[in-house]
Amino acid sequence: MAPVQTKSLTFQSSVLVRPTAQEVYALVSDVTRTGEWSPVCADCWWDPDHGPEVGAFFTGRNVTPDRTWETRSEVVVAAPGREFAWSVGPGLVRWGYLMKPADAGTELTETWEFTAAGQEFFHQRFGSEAPREIAAREQAAREGIPTTLASIKRILER
């Protein structure tokens, strides 16, 4: 099969929350709490002796009506009060949170990037079904990120 020419697919959305950027970072960098806000990731756990630092690995258990699966992720950015990001695969999909101080608290942005390498992996794995599978992942991110941000806001402001 010839290499598939792809570019990264990206999406991001933001929400304003009252807590400080440091408080927001403390929550979103605690991957063990992801199940409290994610519509797909039901549970996450760190590898033994790992935590929110660059190079740390964690596993996530994802659940949809159609299936349950686990992913391995590596923390790629751990900048308290500014950014927390991880790479699934690693190198296939990048998720992250950006924090920017705002007049009324913090602007929290969730980012998603389905890398060219990730899409190539899907073409190898799913063959002719890859475009449908890739489109489904993009739609899940576009629908899930606003839901996730609303849930994080609710947790932070209660």
HELIX and SHEET records of a PDB file:
HELIX    1   1 ALA A   21  VAL A   28  1                                   8    
HELIX    2   2 VAL A   31  GLU A   36  5                                   6    
HELIX    3   3 ALA A  116  PHE A  126  1                                  11    
HELIX    4   4 GLY A  127  GLU A  129  5                                   3    
HELIX    5   5 ALA A  130  GLU A  157  1                                  28    
SHEET    1   A 7 LEU A   9  VAL A  17  0                                        
SHEET    2   A 7 GLY A 105  PHE A 114 -1                                        
SHEET    3   A 7 VAL A  93  ALA A 102 -1                                        
SHEET    4   A 7 GLU A  83  VAL A  88 -1                                        
SHEET    5   A 7 THR A  68  ALA A  79 -1                                        
SHEET    6   A 7 PHE A  57  VAL A  63 -1                                        
SHEET    7   A 7 CYS A  41  TRP A  46 -1                                        
END                                                                             
